[in-house]
Amino acid sequence: MDSAVVMNVGQSHAVEEPRSVDPVWSKIREAAQAAAASEPALAGTLHATILSQPRFESALSYHLARLVGTTEVPAALIRQTFEEVLAAEPSIGLAARADIAAVVERDPACTSHLDPLLWFKGYHALQTYRAAHWLWLRGRHSLAHFLQSRASSLFGLDIHPGAVIGKGIFIDHGTGVVIGETAVVEDGVSMLHGVTLGGTGKERGDRHPKVRRGVLLGAGAKVLGNIEIGACAKIAAGSVVLEPVPAGCTAAGVPARIIGCVDVPEPALEMDQRI
């Protein structure tokens, strides 16, 4: 049986939850309906991915599975994994909604709540990581690495499933982003393409950066080693950070140095890379 057919089995009689309790899902559906009406060529995929799905988690698992599945590990099996994760850990679905809200709020190229879910690879890689992280914590390392590898190949981001990443995360463009195994990224962080949260060499153990809430990581920034980037700090584009950065400070240069204090409460929300 075709994997797309298998993925939809049992959904035809699903009762949609009241949209008033899920504003993000309601806005996604409204945007999908408008897009289907204005672009008939996309109506089929919009119906399958969004309009025929009973809830946000179903749409997310369906779409990611279609992207990540392979001939050997078909989309139907991948979807079962995503749905297992989302059912077992409802906070992942909440984080995925918060990530969409972050993109809508911070990305001027985002036209609706539908865009991140369907088209933005930074969002796709982040949600694939969330499933892989759940598997990793339960010792299912092989499947977690499979999802990491697929996300890296498809989306151009490499996020280790052992990393700890909060909610309301915005990864703009996403190409070339690398997040290491022991990295921590707290809520509300924004990062652009080419950001690396890596180690400094062959050290083992806890070896990656700890990025606190509200930090803005500019395009191409490299933060290396088990160092802390304090809450609401700003790392300028192209910087190489080898030392801790205090909360509310701006670091720039190669190697980076502290050049002053940020002039807004949360740089991640402003997305202003100027220094």
C-alpha positions as CSV (number, residue, x, y, z in Angstrom):
1,M,0.0,0.0,0.0
2,D,1.2,3.5,-0.8
3,S,2.8,5.2,2.2
4,A,0.6,8.3,1.7
5,V,-2.4,6.1,1.9
6,V,-1.1,4.3,5.0
7,M,-0.4,7.6,6.7
8,N,-4.1,8.7,6.3
9,V,-5.7,5.5,7.5
10,G,-8.1,6.2,10.3
11,Q,-8.2,9.9,9.8
12,S,-11.3,10.2,7.6
13,H,-13.7,10.0,10.6
14,A,-11.5,12.1,13.0
15,V,-13.3,14.9,14.8
16,E,-11.4,18.2,14.7
17,E,-10.8,19.8,18.1
18,P,-12.4,23.2,18.6
19,R,-10.1,25.7,17.0
20,S,-10.7,28.3,19.7
21,V,-8.5,26.3,22.1
22,D,-5.6,26.2,19.6
23,P,-5.1,29.7,18.0
24,V,-1.9,28.6,16.2
25,W,-3.6,25.7,14.5
26,S,-6.6,27.9,13.7
27,K,-4.4,30.5,12.0
28,I,-2.5,27.7,10.1
29,R,-5.8,26.3,8.8
30,E,-7.1,29.7,7.8
31,A,-3.9,30.4,5.8
32,A,-4.1,27.0,4.2
33,Q,-7.6,27.6,3.1
34,A,-6.7,30.9,1.6
35,A,-3.6,29.4,-0.2
36,A,-5.6,26.5,-1.6
37,A,-8.2,29.0,-3.0
38,S,-5.5,31.2,-4.6
39,E,-3.1,28.5,-5.8
40,P,-5.1,25.5,-7.1
41,A,-1.8,23.7,-7.9
42,L,-1.2,23.5,-4.2
43,A,-4.7,22.6,-3.1
44,G,-3.9,18.8,-3.0
45,T,-0.9,19.1,-0.8
46,L,-2.6,21.7,1.4
47,H,-5.6,19.4,1.9
48,A,-3.4,16.4,2.7
49,T,-1.0,18.2,5.0
50,I,-3.3,20.6,6.7
51,L,-7.0,20.7,5.9
52,S,-7.7,17.0,6.3
53,Q,-5.7,16.7,9.6
54,P,-7.6,16.9,12.9
55,R,-5.1,18.8,14.9
56,F,-1.7,20.5,14.7
57,E,0.3,17.5,15.9
58,S,-1.2,15.4,13.1
59,A,-0.2,17.9,10.5
60,L,3.3,18.2,11.9
61,S,3.9,14.5,12.0
62,Y,2.4,14.0,8.5
63,H,4.5,16.7,6.9
64,L,7.8,15.9,8.6
65,A,7.4,12.2,7.8
66,R,6.9,12.9,4.2
67,L,10.1,15.0,4.2
68,V,12.2,12.6,6.3
69,G,11.1,9.2,5.1
70,T,13.2,7.1,2.7
71,T,12.7,4.0,0.6
72,E,14.1,1.8,3.3
73,V,12.4,3.7,6.2
74,P,9.1,4.8,4.7
75,A,7.1,7.9,5.7
76,A,4.4,5.7,7.3
77,L,6.9,4.3,9.8
78,I,8.5,7.7,10.5
79,R,5.1,9.1,11.1
80,Q,4.4,6.5,13.7
81,T,7.6,7.6,15.5
82,F,6.6,11.2,15.4
83,E,3.1,10.5,16.7
84,E,4.5,8.3,19.5
85,V,6.8,11.2,20.6
86,L,4.1,13.8,20.4
87,A,1.6,11.7,22.3
88,A,4.0,10.8,25.0
89,E,5.4,14.3,25.5
90,P,2.7,17.0,24.9
91,S,5.2,19.7,25.7
92,I,6.9,19.0,22.3
93,G,3.7,20.0,20.5
94,L,3.6,23.2,22.6
95,A,7.2,24.0,21.9
96,A,6.5,23.5,18.1
97,R,3.7,26.0,18.3
98,A,5.9,28.4,20.2
99,D,8.6,28.1,17.5
100,I,6.0,29.0,14.8
101,A,4.9,32.0,16.8
102,A,8.6,33.0,17.1
103,V,9.1,32.8,13.4
104,V,5.9,34.8,12.7
105,E,7.0,37.5,15.2
106,R,10.6,37.8,14.2
107,D,10.9,37.0,10.5
108,P,9.7,39.8,8.1
109,A,9.8,37.2,5.3
110,C,7.1,35.1,7.0
111,T,3.6,35.9,5.6
112,S,1.5,33.6,7.8
113,H,1.6,30.9,10.4
114,L,1.5,28.4,7.5
115,D,4.9,29.4,6.2
116,P,7.2,27.8,8.9
117,L,5.2,24.6,9.0
118,L,5.3,24.0,5.2
119,W,8.3,25.8,3.9
120,F,11.0,26.9,6.4
121,K,13.8,24.4,6.8
122,G,15.1,25.9,10.0
123,Y,11.7,25.0,11.6
124,H,11.7,21.6,10.0
125,A,15.1,20.7,11.3
126,L,14.2,22.0,14.8
127,Q,11.1,19.9,15.0
128,T,12.9,16.8,13.7
129,Y,15.5,17.4,16.5
130,R,12.8,17.5,19.1
131,A,11.6,14.0,18.2
132,A,15.2,12.8,18.0
133,H,16.0,14.3,21.4
134,W,13.1,12.4,23.0
135,L,14.4,9.2,21.5
136,W,17.9,10.0,22.6
137,L,16.9,10.4,26.2
138,R,15.3,6.9,26.1
139,G,18.4,5.2,24.8
140,R,17.1,4.9,21.2
141,H,20.2,6.3,19.8
142,S,20.2,4.6,16.4
143,L,16.8,6.0,15.4
144,A,17.8,9.4,16.9
145,H,20.9,9.5,14.8
146,F,18.9,8.5,11.7
147,L,16.6,11.5,12.2
148,Q,19.7,13.8,12.8
149,S,21.3,12.5,9.6
150,R,18.2,12.9,7.5
151,A,17.6,16.4,8.8
152,S,21.2,17.3,8.1
153,S,21.0,16.0,4.5
154,L,17.6,17.5,3.8
155,F,17.7,20.9,5.6
156,G,21.5,21.7,5.9
157,L,21.4,21.9,9.7
158,D,23.2,19.5,12.0
159,I,21.6,19.4,15.5
160,H,22.8,16.6,17.8
161,P,19.9,14.8,19.5
162,G,21.7,15.1,22.8
163,A,21.5,18.9,22.8
164,V,19.0,20.6,25.0
165,I,16.9,23.3,23.2
166,G,14.1,25.3,24.7
167,K,10.9,26.7,23.1
168,G,10.2,29.8,21.1
169,I,13.4,29.3,19.0
170,F,13.9,31.1,15.7
171,I,16.5,29.7,13.3
172,D,16.5,32.1,10.3
173,H,17.5,30.5,6.9
174,G,19.2,27.7,8.9
175,T,21.8,26.7,6.3
176,G,25.1,25.6,8.0
177,V,23.8,25.7,11.6
178,V,25.6,23.2,13.8
179,I,24.6,22.5,17.5
180,G,26.8,20.1,19.4
181,E,25.8,17.2,21.8
182,T,26.1,19.0,25.1
183,A,25.0,22.4,24.0
184,V,22.1,24.1,25.8
185,V,19.9,26.7,24.1
186,E,17.3,28.3,26.4
187,D,13.9,29.7,25.5
188,G,13.5,32.6,23.1
189,V,16.9,32.4,21.3
190,S,17.3,33.6,17.7
191,M,20.1,32.5,15.4
192,L,20.9,33.0,11.8
193,H,22.6,30.9,9.2
194,G,26.1,29.6,9.7
195,V,25.9,29.6,13.5
196,T,28.0,27.0,15.3
197,L,27.7,26.0,18.9
198,G,30.7,23.6,19.0
199,G,33.6,22.3,20.9
200,T,37.2,23.5,20.7
201,G,38.8,20.2,19.8
202,K,38.9,16.6,20.9
203,E,37.8,17.2,24.5
204,R,35.1,14.9,25.8
205,G,32.2,15.3,28.3
206,D,30.4,18.6,28.7
207,R,32.1,20.6,25.9
208,H,29.6,22.8,24.2
209,P,28.2,26.3,24.8
210,K,25.3,27.2,27.1
211,V,23.2,29.9,25.5
212,R,20.7,31.5,27.9
213,R,17.3,33.0,27.1
214,G,16.8,35.8,24.6
215,V,20.2,35.7,23.0
216,L,20.7,36.8,19.4
217,L,23.4,34.9,17.5
218,G,24.3,36.7,14.3
219,A,25.0,35.1,11.0
220,G,28.2,33.0,10.9
221,A,28.8,33.4,14.6
222,K,31.0,30.6,16.1
223,V,30.7,29.9,19.8
224,L,33.2,27.3,20.9
225,G,33.7,25.4,24.2
226,N,31.8,24.9,27.4
227,I,31.2,28.6,27.9
228,E,28.1,30.6,28.8
229,I,26.4,33.3,26.7
230,G,24.4,35.2,29.3
231,A,20.7,36.0,28.9
232,C,19.8,38.6,26.3
233,A,23.3,39.0,25.0
234,K,24.1,39.7,21.4
235,I,26.8,38.0,19.3
236,A,27.7,39.9,16.2
237,A,27.8,38.3,12.8
238,G,31.0,36.5,12.0
239,S,32.4,36.5,15.5
240,V,34.4,33.7,17.1
241,V,33.5,33.5,20.8
242,L,35.9,31.6,23.0
243,E,35.2,33.2,26.4
244,P,32.0,33.7,28.4
245,V,29.8,36.7,27.5
246,P,27.9,38.3,30.4
247,A,24.1,38.8,30.3
248,G,23.1,41.9,28.3
249,C,26.4,42.4,26.6
250,T,27.4,42.5,23.0
251,A,30.4,40.6,21.8
252,A,32.1,41.0,18.4
253,G,35.3,40.1,16.6
254,V,37.8,37.3,16.0
255,P,38.4,36.4,18.7
256,A,35.3,38.1,20.1
257,R,35.5,40.7,22.9
258,I,32.9,42.6,24.8
259,I,32.2,45.9,23.1
260,G,29.3,47.2,25.1
261,C,25.8,46.6,26.4
262,V,22.7,45.8,24.4
263,D,20.3,48.6,23.9
264,V,17.0,46.6,23.9
265,P,15.6,44.2,26.5
266,E,15.7,41.1,24.4
267,P,17.9,41.2,21.2
268,A,16.4,37.9,20.0
269,L,13.1,39.6,19.5
270,E,14.5,42.6,17.7
271,M,16.6,40.7,15.3
272,D,18.9,43.7,14.8
273,Q,22.4,42.6,14.0
274,R,23.9,46.0,13.9
275,I,26.4,46.8,16.7
